[in-house]
């Protein structure tokens, strides 16, 4: 299982030390840019699910083309 945590900088080092001390936990620090990208992709996937369920109104490719 993978979990993305958003932790204040002044608290992160302590929690990271605790996590690293657990033999069954692997840690990897990512950049803020990468974290933002992951969140945006997650939001896009959620929007796609809503669109497929008919709960989100979407434009057709033709409508987007006509706007150009």
Secondary structure, 3 states (H helix, E strand, C coil): CCCCCCCCHHHHHHHHHHHHHCCCCCCCCCCHHHHHHHHHHHHHHHHHHHHHCCCCCCCCHHHHHHHC
